[in-house]
Amino acid sequence: MKLAELARTVRSKNAGPLKLTLDLLFDDEAAYHRVLQSPALEPAVMASLYGRPAGTVEVLPLPRGAGRQDRHGPAGSVRRYRRL
């Protein structure tokens, strides 16, 4: 099965001039654990895919819900706060 079939969202972001972050978001915990246990996400495999030396790639899985934030408006919106 392909990653695109298991992940709801796959996105990459620059995390500095020499770093790239890949975010993989899943709808259910079973898909998350299946991908997490896949040898395709091992650092050495990812390094070879991106043409990087072994040892320069880290895979940092986050527990379910980590980084989840409830938004109270569109991303990047300007909100005014009232002082109490």
PyMOL commands that place a pseudoatom at each C-alpha (Angstrom):
pseudoatom trace, name=CA, resn=MET, resi=1, chain=A, elem=C, hetatm=0, pos=[0.000, 0.000, 0.000]
pseudoatom trace, name=CA, resn=LYS, resi=2, chain=A, elem=C, hetatm=0, pos=[1.256, 3.486, -0.825]
pseudoatom trace, name=CA, resn=LEU, resi=3, chain=A, elem=C, hetatm=0, pos=[1.730, 6.213, 1.753]
pseudoatom trace, name=CA, resn=ALA, resi=4, chain=A, elem=C, hetatm=0, pos=[-0.696, 8.456, -0.136]
pseudoatom trace, name=CA, resn=GLU, resi=5, chain=A, elem=C, hetatm=0, pos=[-3.407, 5.845, 0.395]
pseudoatom trace, name=CA, resn=LEU, resi=6, chain=A, elem=C, hetatm=0, pos=[-2.859, 5.749, 4.173]
pseudoatom trace, name=CA, resn=ALA, resi=7, chain=A, elem=C, hetatm=0, pos=[-2.167, 9.398, 4.972]
pseudoatom trace, name=CA, resn=ARG, resi=8, chain=A, elem=C, hetatm=0, pos=[-4.864, 12.056, 4.844]
pseudoatom trace, name=CA, resn=THR, resi=9, chain=A, elem=C, hetatm=0, pos=[-2.198, 14.744, 4.331]
pseudoatom trace, name=CA, resn=VAL, resi=10, chain=A, elem=C, hetatm=0, pos=[1.448, 14.633, 3.272]
pseudoatom trace, name=CA, resn=ARG, resi=11, chain=A, elem=C, hetatm=0, pos=[3.199, 18.000, 3.278]
pseudoatom trace, name=CA, resn=SER, resi=12, chain=A, elem=C, hetatm=0, pos=[6.731, 19.287, 3.384]
pseudoatom trace, name=CA, resn=LYS, resi=13, chain=A, elem=C, hetatm=0, pos=[7.990, 22.486, 4.952]
pseudoatom trace, name=CA, resn=ASN, resi=14, chain=A, elem=C, hetatm=0, pos=[11.327, 24.205, 5.169]
pseudoatom trace, name=CA, resn=ALA, resi=15, chain=A, elem=C, hetatm=0, pos=[12.513, 24.187, 8.777]
pseudoatom trace, name=CA, resn=GLY, resi=16, chain=A, elem=C, hetatm=0, pos=[15.518, 26.397, 8.181]
pseudoatom trace, name=CA, resn=PRO, resi=17, chain=A, elem=C, hetatm=0, pos=[18.064, 26.766, 5.394]
pseudoatom trace, name=CA, resn=LEU, resi=18, chain=A, elem=C, hetatm=0, pos=[19.293, 23.172, 5.666]
pseudoatom trace, name=CA, resn=LYS, resi=19, chain=A, elem=C, hetatm=0, pos=[16.291, 21.309, 7.088]
pseudoatom trace, name=CA, resn=LEU, resi=20, chain=A, elem=C, hetatm=0, pos=[13.109, 19.892, 5.629]
pseudoatom trace, name=CA, resn=THR, resi=21, chain=A, elem=C, hetatm=0, pos=[10.147, 18.677, 7.651]
pseudoatom trace, name=CA, resn=LEU, resi=22, chain=A, elem=C, hetatm=0, pos=[7.644, 16.148, 6.335]
pseudoatom trace, name=CA, resn=ASP, resi=23, chain=A, elem=C, hetatm=0, pos=[4.261, 16.109, 8.056]
pseudoatom trace, name=CA, resn=LEU, resi=24, chain=A, elem=C, hetatm=0, pos=[2.175, 12.967, 7.706]
pseudoatom trace, name=CA, resn=LEU, resi=25, chain=A, elem=C, hetatm=0, pos=[-1.382, 13.199, 9.028]
pseudoatom trace, name=CA, resn=PHE, resi=26, chain=A, elem=C, hetatm=0, pos=[-3.672, 10.198, 9.413]
pseudoatom trace, name=CA, resn=ASP, resi=27, chain=A, elem=C, hetatm=0, pos=[-7.379, 9.740, 10.001]
pseudoatom trace, name=CA, resn=ASP, resi=28, chain=A, elem=C, hetatm=0, pos=[-6.978, 6.752, 12.279]
pseudoatom trace, name=CA, resn=GLU, resi=29, chain=A, elem=C, hetatm=0, pos=[-4.486, 5.271, 14.679]
pseudoatom trace, name=CA, resn=ALA, resi=30, chain=A, elem=C, hetatm=0, pos=[-4.157, 1.988, 12.753]
pseudoatom trace, name=CA, resn=ALA, resi=31, chain=A, elem=C, hetatm=0, pos=[-2.816, 3.790, 9.663]
pseudoatom trace, name=CA, resn=TYR, resi=32, chain=A, elem=C, hetatm=0, pos=[-0.446, 5.851, 11.846]
pseudoatom trace, name=CA, resn=HIS, resi=33, chain=A, elem=C, hetatm=0, pos=[1.046, 2.743, 13.467]
pseudoatom trace, name=CA, resn=ARG, resi=34, chain=A, elem=C, hetatm=0, pos=[1.257, 0.865, 10.164]
pseudoatom trace, name=CA, resn=VAL, resi=35, chain=A, elem=C, hetatm=0, pos=[3.300, 3.653, 8.584]
pseudoatom trace, name=CA, resn=LEU, resi=36, chain=A, elem=C, hetatm=0, pos=[5.376, 4.191, 11.718]
pseudoatom trace, name=CA, resn=GLN, resi=37, chain=A, elem=C, hetatm=0, pos=[6.460, 0.521, 11.655]
pseudoatom trace, name=CA, resn=SER, resi=38, chain=A, elem=C, hetatm=0, pos=[7.255, 0.556, 7.952]
pseudoatom trace, name=CA, resn=PRO, resi=39, chain=A, elem=C, hetatm=0, pos=[10.929, 0.172, 7.024]
pseudoatom trace, name=CA, resn=ALA, resi=40, chain=A, elem=C, hetatm=0, pos=[10.337, 2.857, 4.365]
pseudoatom trace, name=CA, resn=LEU, resi=41, chain=A, elem=C, hetatm=0, pos=[10.506, 5.538, 7.087]
pseudoatom trace, name=CA, resn=GLU, resi=42, chain=A, elem=C, hetatm=0, pos=[13.814, 4.415, 8.541]
pseudoatom trace, name=CA, resn=PRO, resi=43, chain=A, elem=C, hetatm=0, pos=[16.346, 7.268, 8.567]
pseudoatom trace, name=CA, resn=ALA, resi=44, chain=A, elem=C, hetatm=0, pos=[18.791, 5.486, 6.247]
pseudoatom trace, name=CA, resn=VAL, resi=45, chain=A, elem=C, hetatm=0, pos=[16.067, 4.900, 3.651]
pseudoatom trace, name=CA, resn=MET, resi=46, chain=A, elem=C, hetatm=0, pos=[14.870, 8.501, 3.842]
pseudoatom trace, name=CA, resn=ALA, resi=47, chain=A, elem=C, hetatm=0, pos=[18.464, 9.740, 3.543]
pseudoatom trace, name=CA, resn=SER, resi=48, chain=A, elem=C, hetatm=0, pos=[19.013, 7.739, 0.367]
pseudoatom trace, name=CA, resn=LEU, resi=49, chain=A, elem=C, hetatm=0, pos=[15.734, 9.044, -1.134]
pseudoatom trace, name=CA, resn=TYR, resi=50, chain=A, elem=C, hetatm=0, pos=[16.859, 12.631, -0.604]
pseudoatom trace, name=CA, resn=GLY, resi=51, chain=A, elem=C, hetatm=0, pos=[20.510, 12.022, -1.566]
pseudoatom trace, name=CA, resn=ARG, resi=52, chain=A, elem=C, hetatm=0, pos=[21.801, 12.772, 1.936]
pseudoatom trace, name=CA, resn=PRO, resi=53, chain=A, elem=C, hetatm=0, pos=[24.535, 10.968, 3.858]
pseudoatom trace, name=CA, resn=ALA, resi=54, chain=A, elem=C, hetatm=0, pos=[23.414, 8.311, 6.307]
pseudoatom trace, name=CA, resn=GLY, resi=55, chain=A, elem=C, hetatm=0, pos=[23.113, 9.742, 9.791]
pseudoatom trace, name=CA, resn=THR, resi=56, chain=A, elem=C, hetatm=0, pos=[21.832, 13.135, 8.666]
pseudoatom trace, name=CA, resn=VAL, resi=57, chain=A, elem=C, hetatm=0, pos=[18.128, 12.237, 8.771]
pseudoatom trace, name=CA, resn=GLU, resi=58, chain=A, elem=C, hetatm=0, pos=[15.968, 11.970, 11.873]
pseudoatom trace, name=CA, resn=VAL, resi=59, chain=A, elem=C, hetatm=0, pos=[12.503, 10.467, 12.095]
pseudoatom trace, name=CA, resn=LEU, resi=60, chain=A, elem=C, hetatm=0, pos=[10.629, 12.023, 15.005]
pseudoatom trace, name=CA, resn=PRO, resi=61, chain=A, elem=C, hetatm=0, pos=[7.176, 10.508, 15.427]
pseudoatom trace, name=CA, resn=LEU, resi=62, chain=A, elem=C, hetatm=0, pos=[4.760, 12.518, 17.531]
pseudoatom trace, name=CA, resn=PRO, resi=63, chain=A, elem=C, hetatm=0, pos=[2.055, 10.862, 19.605]
pseudoatom trace, name=CA, resn=ARG, resi=64, chain=A, elem=C, hetatm=0, pos=[-1.506, 11.137, 18.400]
pseudoatom trace, name=CA, resn=GLY, resi=65, chain=A, elem=C, hetatm=0, pos=[-2.859, 14.621, 18.940]
pseudoatom trace, name=CA, resn=ALA, resi=66, chain=A, elem=C, hetatm=0, pos=[0.513, 16.220, 19.657]
pseudoatom trace, name=CA, resn=GLY, resi=67, chain=A, elem=C, hetatm=0, pos=[0.676, 19.527, 17.892]
pseudoatom trace, name=CA, resn=ARG, resi=68, chain=A, elem=C, hetatm=0, pos=[-3.066, 19.630, 17.395]
pseudoatom trace, name=CA, resn=GLN, resi=69, chain=A, elem=C, hetatm=0, pos=[-4.357, 23.116, 17.961]
pseudoatom trace, name=CA, resn=ASP, resi=70, chain=A, elem=C, hetatm=0, pos=[-7.875, 24.404, 18.006]
pseudoatom trace, name=CA, resn=ARG, resi=71, chain=A, elem=C, hetatm=0, pos=[-8.123, 27.488, 15.858]
pseudoatom trace, name=CA, resn=HIS, resi=72, chain=A, elem=C, hetatm=0, pos=[-10.522, 30.267, 16.626]
pseudoatom trace, name=CA, resn=GLY, resi=73, chain=A, elem=C, hetatm=0, pos=[-10.227, 31.842, 13.211]
pseudoatom trace, name=CA, resn=PRO, resi=74, chain=A, elem=C, hetatm=0, pos=[-8.549, 31.296, 9.866]
pseudoatom trace, name=CA, resn=ALA, resi=75, chain=A, elem=C, hetatm=0, pos=[-4.804, 30.716, 9.867]
pseudoatom trace, name=CA, resn=GLY, resi=76, chain=A, elem=C, hetatm=0, pos=[-2.941, 33.993, 9.794]
pseudoatom trace, name=CA, resn=SER, resi=77, chain=A, elem=C, hetatm=0, pos=[-5.945, 36.036, 10.819]
pseudoatom trace, name=CA, resn=VAL, resi=78, chain=A, elem=C, hetatm=0, pos=[-5.478, 39.079, 12.999]
pseudoatom trace, name=CA, resn=ARG, resi=79, chain=A, elem=C, hetatm=0, pos=[-7.593, 38.994, 16.150]
pseudoatom trace, name=CA, resn=ARG, resi=80, chain=A, elem=C, hetatm=0, pos=[-8.050, 41.814, 18.575]
pseudoatom trace, name=CA, resn=TYR, resi=81, chain=A, elem=C, hetatm=0, pos=[-7.973, 41.025, 22.246]
pseudoatom trace, name=CA, resn=ARG, resi=82, chain=A, elem=C, hetatm=0, pos=[-9.889, 43.016, 24.799]
pseudoatom trace, name=CA, resn=ARG, resi=83, chain=A, elem=C, hetatm=0, pos=[-8.106, 43.858, 28.011]
pseudoatom trace, name=CA, resn=LEU, resi=84, chain=A, elem=C, hetatm=0, pos=[-9.963, 42.835, 31.136]
for i in range(1, 84): cmd.bond("trace and resi %d" % i, "trace and resi %d" % (i + 1))
show_as sticks, trace
zoom trace
